[in-house]
Amino acid sequence: MPDAKSKKQQQAAGAALSAKRGEQDKSDLQGASKQMYESMSESELEDMASTDRSDLPETASGD
């Protein structure tokens, strides 16, 4: 899975990762984070969530 393309995408991956690890209730997830939780593995989420945010736009085209 490629790195996150926006800060919002990186944040959604972090929320989904937290739920995968049992640190957050998966019923609290919404939108992109819920889809990521259901479709991505923990390692894919970890890669996306660890993307450096400093050069990312707030949102990417289509976000």
Backbone bond lengths (Angstrom), bond angles and torsions (degrees), N, CA, C in turn:
res aa  C-N    CA-C-N  psi(-1)  N-CA   C-N-CA  omega(-1)  CA-C   N-CA-C  phi
1 M - - - 1.456 - - 1.520 107.59 -
2 P 1.313 117.00 135.03 1.466 119.92 179.55 1.529 111.53 -70.63
3 D 1.317 113.85 168.01 1.462 119.54 176.38 1.519 110.02 -65.30
4 A 1.309 116.08 161.21 1.465 120.98 176.78 1.524 109.68 -61.43
5 K 1.327 116.11 145.43 1.456 121.48 -178.84 1.523 112.59 -101.66
6 S 1.329 117.13 -5.89 1.458 121.14 178.23 1.523 109.50 -153.35
7 K 1.315 115.50 163.78 1.465 120.10 177.85 1.524 111.00 -64.39
8 K 1.334 116.82 -38.01 1.469 119.76 179.22 1.525 111.39 -64.98
9 Q 1.332 116.73 -39.36 1.457 120.62 178.87 1.535 110.04 -66.16
10 Q 1.316 116.97 -40.71 1.457 121.23 178.87 1.528 110.30 -64.84
11 Q 1.317 116.75 -40.03 1.462 121.77 179.26 1.531 110.86 -66.81
12 A 1.328 117.43 -41.23 1.467 121.40 178.63 1.525 110.30 -63.69
13 A 1.327 116.58 -39.58 1.464 120.24 177.90 1.525 110.49 -63.73
14 G 1.316 117.18 -38.52 1.470 120.79 177.79 1.516 111.97 -63.96
15 A 1.318 117.26 -40.57 1.468 120.89 178.16 1.527 110.62 -65.82
16 A 1.331 116.48 -43.00 1.468 120.25 179.05 1.524 110.72 -64.82
17 L 1.316 117.05 -39.78 1.463 121.68 178.41 1.524 110.38 -62.90
18 S 1.311 116.98 -42.29 1.460 121.41 178.31 1.531 111.06 -59.48
19 A 1.319 116.24 -41.18 1.467 120.14 178.28 1.527 111.15 -69.45
20 K 1.327 117.64 -39.25 1.475 120.96 178.16 1.520 110.46 -59.56
21 R 1.317 116.12 -36.84 1.468 121.26 -178.45 1.520 112.89 -83.10
22 G 1.334 117.28 -3.51 1.449 121.32 178.98 1.512 114.21 81.49
23 E 1.330 116.92 12.10 1.460 121.43 -179.83 1.522 111.96 -83.97
24 Q 1.312 116.33 -13.47 1.467 123.09 -178.56 1.523 107.07 -143.14
25 D 1.299 117.81 147.74 1.455 122.05 179.10 1.525 109.71 -72.98
26 K 1.322 117.28 127.93 1.470 119.74 -176.93 1.530 112.25 -64.76
27 S 1.311 118.34 -20.21 1.466 120.46 177.58 1.534 111.67 -71.24
28 D 1.336 117.42 -14.20 1.464 121.56 177.09 1.530 112.28 -79.80
29 L 1.328 117.39 -13.76 1.458 120.76 -177.31 1.521 111.16 -74.76
30 Q 1.337 115.01 147.48 1.459 121.39 178.73 1.528 108.98 -138.85
31 G 1.310 116.49 157.08 1.462 122.19 171.07 1.513 114.51 53.76
32 A 1.334 115.44 -127.71 1.462 122.12 -174.58 1.525 112.32 -61.25
33 S 1.328 117.40 -39.67 1.467 119.36 -178.66 1.528 110.80 -65.18
34 K 1.323 117.82 -35.52 1.468 121.12 177.75 1.527 110.41 -67.15
35 Q 1.325 116.58 -42.50 1.469 120.61 178.21 1.524 110.89 -64.93
36 M 1.326 116.64 -41.09 1.464 120.66 178.40 1.522 110.60 -63.70
37 Y 1.319 116.78 -42.46 1.465 121.51 179.24 1.524 110.82 -56.37
38 E 1.332 115.68 -42.92 1.464 120.97 -175.73 1.527 113.21 -78.46
39 S 1.330 118.02 -27.07 1.460 119.34 -171.05 1.527 115.54 -110.25
40 M 1.325 118.56 -9.94 1.459 120.89 -175.35 1.525 111.57 -119.43
41 S 1.324 114.98 151.07 1.465 120.33 176.85 1.531 109.62 -79.97
42 E 1.306 115.29 166.39 1.467 120.01 179.22 1.532 110.67 -60.98
43 S 1.332 117.50 -40.19 1.470 119.48 -179.36 1.535 111.60 -68.05
44 E 1.335 117.73 -36.15 1.469 120.40 176.35 1.526 110.40 -65.06
45 L 1.317 116.20 -43.06 1.461 120.63 178.56 1.526 110.95 -64.07
46 E 1.325 115.80 -40.12 1.456 120.73 179.08 1.534 110.62 -61.09
47 D 1.327 116.97 -43.77 1.468 121.15 178.57 1.529 110.91 -61.65
48 M 1.320 116.57 -45.36 1.459 120.20 -177.92 1.532 111.17 -69.68
49 A 1.312 116.95 -40.82 1.465 120.82 -178.05 1.522 111.84 -69.32
50 S 1.319 117.55 -24.16 1.466 120.20 -177.81 1.529 112.81 -90.00
51 T 1.320 118.32 4.36 1.457 122.02 177.56 1.526 110.42 -59.19
52 D 1.321 117.34 134.59 1.466 121.73 177.12 1.521 109.01 -64.78
53 R 1.322 116.94 125.00 1.467 122.25 -175.11 1.523 113.68 -85.39
54 S 1.314 118.72 -12.57 1.464 120.48 -170.32 1.528 114.11 -59.25
55 D 1.318 118.51 -34.89 1.468 120.74 -178.57 1.527 113.52 -104.26
56 L 1.323 117.79 8.94 1.459 120.53 -178.12 1.529 111.30 -87.55
57 P 1.330 116.62 142.72 1.466 118.72 172.16 1.532 109.37 -71.98
58 E 1.317 116.99 161.62 1.467 120.49 178.81 1.538 110.01 -59.48
59 T 1.329 116.41 -46.67 1.462 121.66 176.60 1.519 108.48 -133.15
60 A 1.308 115.95 153.80 1.465 121.33 175.88 1.521 108.22 -101.35
61 S 1.288 117.41 162.90 1.464 120.78 176.84 1.507 109.12 -55.19
62 G 1.322 116.20 127.91 1.461 120.45 179.48 1.512 114.77 89.76
63 D 1.335 118.95 -7.39 1.477 121.43 178.11 1.512 110.01 -76.25
